[in-house]
Amino acid sequence: MNSFVLMATVIREPELRFTKDNQTPVCEFLVEFPGIRDDSPKESLKVVGWGNLANTIKETYHPGDRLIIEGRLGINTVERQEGFKEKRAELTAARISLVDGGNAINAGGFPPPVLEPVDLNNTDDIPF
């Protein structure tokens, strides 16, 4: 199973485009996160959202926003102008949450259900 969760900061405005064949929305943006050690430089990663999530990303998130992104990590091979191939990581988002208090948005474009708190102090109804 390929599951990836990352807390990062948006550093490039999301760009919305559509596929050629069926006009599915695709949104790409760049995020930045700290390196492994304190003295390591910050790392960046391209994030891609599809369908309703792509539209939500474009409308909702902007540079400077801190996000928690859940999805699948993939590696793409890109042909460089210098004549060699380069491998680049890319995160395909399934769900995004704004760290500073926003609702999570999943790939279906709907926020997750709100769970009501359970009162654990009232144990009179337990049948044993």
Phi and psi restraints in degrees (value plus and minus 20) as a CYANA .aco file:
   2 ASN   PHI    -125.8   -85.8
   2 ASN   PSI      82.2   122.2
   3 SER   PHI    -151.0  -111.0
   3 SER   PSI     110.2   150.2
   4 PHE   PHI    -155.9  -115.9
   4 PHE   PSI     111.9   151.9
   5 VAL   PHI    -146.3  -106.3
   5 VAL   PSI     111.5   151.5
   6 LEU   PHI    -160.0  -120.0
   6 LEU   PSI     114.6   154.6
   7 MET   PHI    -120.8   -80.8
   7 MET   PSI     103.4   143.4
   8 ALA   PHI    -171.3  -131.3
   8 ALA   PSI     150.2   190.2
   9 THR   PHI    -132.4   -92.4
   9 THR   PSI     113.5   153.5
  10 VAL   PHI     -88.2   -48.2
  10 VAL   PSI     108.0   148.0
  11 ILE   PHI    -137.9   -97.9
  11 ILE   PSI     -30.0    10.0
  12 ARG   PHI    -155.7  -115.7
  12 ARG   PSI     115.7   155.7
  13 GLU   PHI     -74.6   -34.6
  13 GLU   PSI     111.8   151.8
  14 PRO   PHI     -79.2   -39.2
  14 PRO   PSI     117.9   157.9
  15 GLU   PHI    -132.4   -92.4
  15 GLU   PSI     101.4   141.4
  16 LEU   PHI    -118.6   -78.6
  16 LEU   PSI     113.8   153.8
  17 ARG   PHI    -161.6  -121.6
  17 ARG   PSI     157.9   197.9
  18 PHE   PHI    -150.1  -110.1
  18 PHE   PSI     127.4   167.4
  19 THR   PHI     -87.3   -47.3
  19 THR   PSI     134.6   174.6
  20 LYS   PHI     -90.8   -50.8
  20 LYS   PSI     -59.0   -19.0
  21 ASP   PHI     -98.5   -58.5
  21 ASP   PSI     -73.5   -33.5
  22 ASN   PHI    -140.6  -100.6
  22 ASN   PSI      -6.9    33.1
  23 GLN   PHI      39.5    79.5
  23 GLN   PSI      16.7    56.7
  24 THR   PHI     -94.4   -54.4
  24 THR   PSI     110.9   150.9
  25 PRO   PHI     -89.2   -49.2
  25 PRO   PSI     119.1   159.1
  26 VAL   PHI    -153.7  -113.7
  26 VAL   PSI     109.7   149.7
  27 CYS   PHI    -143.3  -103.3
  27 CYS   PSI     111.8   151.8
  28 GLU   PHI    -141.4  -101.4
  28 GLU   PSI     121.9   161.9
  29 PHE   PHI    -172.7  -132.7
  29 PHE   PSI     146.5   186.5
  30 LEU   PHI    -132.0   -92.0
  30 LEU   PSI     115.4   155.4
  31 VAL   PHI    -140.8  -100.8
  31 VAL   PSI     141.1   181.1
  32 GLU   PHI    -149.9  -109.9
  32 GLU   PSI     123.4   163.4
  33 PHE   PHI    -166.1  -126.1
  33 PHE   PSI     137.3   177.3
  34 PRO   PHI     -84.3   -44.3
  34 PRO   PSI     133.0   173.0
  35 GLY   PHI     -92.7   -52.7
  35 GLY   PSI     159.3   199.3
  36 ILE   PHI     -85.2   -45.2
  36 ILE   PSI     -63.0   -23.0
  37 ARG   PHI    -126.2   -86.2
  37 ARG   PSI     143.5   183.5
  38 ASP   PHI     -81.1   -41.1
  38 ASP   PSI     -53.4   -13.4
  39 ASP   PHI    -111.1   -71.1
  39 ASP   PSI     -18.0    22.0
  40 SER   PHI     -97.0   -57.0
  40 SER   PSI     126.1   166.1
  41 PRO   PHI     -89.2   -49.2
  41 PRO   PSI     139.3   179.3
  42 LYS   PHI     -88.7   -48.7
  42 LYS   PSI     128.6   168.6
  43 GLU   PHI    -125.5   -85.5
  43 GLU   PSI     135.8   175.8
  44 SER   PHI    -147.5  -107.5
  44 SER   PSI     137.4   177.4
  45 LEU   PHI    -171.2  -131.2
  45 LEU   PSI     117.8   157.8
  46 LYS   PHI    -101.7   -61.7
  46 LYS   PSI     115.3   155.3
  47 VAL   PHI    -137.2   -97.2
  47 VAL   PSI     117.6   157.6
  48 VAL   PHI    -145.5  -105.5
  48 VAL   PSI     114.4   154.4
  49 GLY   PHI    -143.0  -103.0
  49 GLY   PSI     124.4   164.4
  50 TRP   PHI    -137.7   -97.7
  50 TRP   PSI     135.8   175.8
  51 GLY   PHI      44.0    84.0
  51 GLY   PSI    -157.3  -117.3
  52 ASN   PHI     -80.8   -40.8
  52 ASN   PSI     -54.0   -14.0
  53 LEU   PHI     -83.4   -43.4
  53 LEU   PSI     -55.9   -15.9
  54 ALA   PHI     -80.8   -40.8
  54 ALA   PSI     -65.6   -25.6
  55 ASN   PHI     -82.7   -42.7
  55 ASN   PSI     -61.9   -21.9
  56 THR   PHI     -84.4   -44.4
  56 THR   PSI     -61.4   -21.4
  57 ILE   PHI     -79.1   -39.1
  57 ILE   PSI     -68.8   -28.8
  58 LYS   PHI     -80.8   -40.8
  58 LYS   PSI     -61.0   -21.0
  59 GLU   PHI     -98.1   -58.1
  59 GLU   PSI     -47.4    -7.4
  60 THR   PHI    -126.1   -86.1
  60 THR   PSI     -60.0   -20.0
  61 TYR   PHI    -126.4   -86.4
  61 TYR   PSI     122.1   162.1
  62 HIS   PHI    -161.8  -121.8
  62 HIS   PSI     143.8   183.8
  63 PRO   PHI     -72.5   -32.5
  63 PRO   PSI     116.7   156.7
  64 GLY   PHI      78.4   118.4
  64 GLY   PSI     -39.1     0.9
  65 ASP   PHI     -90.9   -50.9
  65 ASP   PSI     113.9   153.9
  66 ARG   PHI    -114.7   -74.7
  66 ARG   PSI     108.9   148.9
  67 LEU   PHI    -148.1  -108.1
  67 LEU   PSI     134.9   174.9
  68 ILE   PHI    -130.0   -90.0
  68 ILE   PSI     101.4   141.4
  69 ILE   PHI    -136.0   -96.0
  69 ILE   PSI     107.5   147.5
  70 GLU   PHI    -133.6   -93.6
  70 GLU   PSI     117.8   157.8
  71 GLY   PHI     156.7   196.7
  71 GLY   PSI    -172.2  -132.2
  72 ARG   PHI    -134.9   -94.9
  72 ARG   PSI     115.9   155.9
  73 LEU   PHI    -115.6   -75.6
  73 LEU   PSI     111.3   151.3
  74 GLY   PHI    -150.5  -110.5
  74 GLY   PSI     142.8   182.8
  75 ILE   PHI    -140.6  -100.6
  75 ILE   PSI     103.8   143.8
  76 ASN   PHI    -127.4   -87.4
  76 ASN   PSI     124.1   164.1
  77 THR   PHI    -121.2   -81.2
  77 THR   PSI     106.5   146.5
  78 VAL   PHI    -139.6   -99.6
  78 VAL   PSI     113.5   153.5
  79 GLU   PHI    -101.2   -61.2
  79 GLU   PSI     100.9   140.9
  80 ARG   PHI    -107.2   -67.2
  80 ARG   PSI     136.0   176.0
  81 GLN   PHI     -83.9   -43.9
  81 GLN   PSI     -45.8    -5.8
  82 GLU   PHI     -93.3   -53.3
  82 GLU   PSI     -26.3    13.7
  83 GLY   PHI      78.6   118.6
  83 GLY   PSI     -10.9    29.1
  84 PHE   PHI    -142.6  -102.6
  84 PHE   PSI     144.7   184.7
  85 LYS   PHI    -117.1   -77.1
  85 LYS   PSI     123.2   163.2
  86 GLU   PHI    -146.2  -106.2
  86 GLU   PSI     119.6   159.6
  87 LYS   PHI    -118.9   -78.9
  87 LYS   PSI     112.8   152.8
  88 ARG   PHI    -150.0  -110.0
  88 ARG   PSI     115.9   155.9
  89 ALA   PHI    -100.2   -60.2
  89 ALA   PSI     128.1   168.1
  90 GLU   PHI    -166.1  -126.1
  90 GLU   PSI     114.7   154.7
  91 LEU   PHI    -123.3   -83.3
  91 LEU   PSI      98.6   138.6
  92 THR   PHI    -111.8   -71.8
  92 THR   PSI      90.8   130.8
  93 ALA   PHI     -95.0   -55.0
  93 ALA   PSI     120.2   160.2
  94 ALA   PHI    -133.6   -93.6
  94 ALA   PSI     -46.5    -6.5
  95 ARG   PHI    -176.5  -136.5
  95 ARG   PSI     119.5   159.5
  96 ILE   PHI    -153.7  -113.7
  96 ILE   PSI     114.9   154.9
  97 SER   PHI    -144.0  -104.0
  97 SER   PSI     117.1   157.1
  98 LEU   PHI     -99.1   -59.1
  98 LEU   PSI     103.8   143.8
  99 VAL   PHI     -83.7   -43.7
  99 VAL   PSI     -55.8   -15.8
 100 ASP   PHI    -103.0   -63.0
 100 ASP   PSI       9.3    49.3
 101 GLY   PHI      88.4   128.4
 101 GLY   PSI      -9.9    30.1
 102 GLY   PHI    -104.1   -64.1
 102 GLY   PSI     149.7   189.7
 103 ASN   PHI     -98.6   -58.6
 103 ASN   PSI     128.5   168.5
 104 ALA   PHI     -93.9   -53.9
 104 ALA   PSI     120.5   160.5
 105 ILE   PHI    -138.8   -98.8
 105 ILE   PSI     106.9   146.9
 106 ASN   PHI    -120.4   -80.4
 106 ASN   PSI     158.4   198.4
 107 ALA   PHI     -81.8   -41.8
 107 ALA   PSI     -42.1    -2.1
 108 GLY   PHI     -98.1   -58.1
 108 GLY   PSI     -29.8    10.2
 109 GLY   PHI      66.1   106.1
 109 GLY   PSI     -12.8    27.2
 110 PHE   PHI    -134.5   -94.5
 110 PHE   PSI     123.0   163.0
 111 PRO   PHI     -87.7   -47.7
 111 PRO   PSI     133.4   173.4
 112 PRO   PHI     -87.8   -47.8
 112 PRO   PSI     139.3   179.3
 113 PRO   PHI     -83.3   -43.3
 113 PRO   PSI     127.1   167.1
 114 VAL   PHI    -108.1   -68.1
 114 VAL   PSI     103.8   143.8
 115 LEU   PHI    -112.2   -72.2
 115 LEU   PSI     113.9   153.9
 116 GLU   PHI    -104.0   -64.0
 116 GLU   PSI     123.8   163.8
 117 PRO   PHI     -86.1   -46.1
 117 PRO   PSI     127.5   167.5
 118 VAL   PHI    -122.0   -82.0
 118 VAL   PSI     112.7   152.7
 119 ASP   PHI    -102.9   -62.9
 119 ASP   PSI      85.1   125.1
 120 LEU   PHI    -106.7   -66.7
 120 LEU   PSI     -25.8    14.2
 121 ASN   PHI    -100.0   -60.0
 121 ASN   PSI     -43.4    -3.4
 122 ASN   PHI    -113.1   -73.1
 122 ASN   PSI      74.7   114.7
 123 THR   PHI    -126.7   -86.7
 123 THR   PSI      -6.1    33.9
 124 ASP   PHI     -87.1   -47.1
 124 ASP   PSI     -45.5    -5.5
 125 ASP   PHI    -110.5   -70.5
 125 ASP   PSI     -17.5    22.5
 126 ILE   PHI     -94.9   -54.9
 126 ILE   PSI     106.9   146.9
 127 PRO   PHI     -98.2   -58.2
 127 PRO   PSI      -3.0    37.0
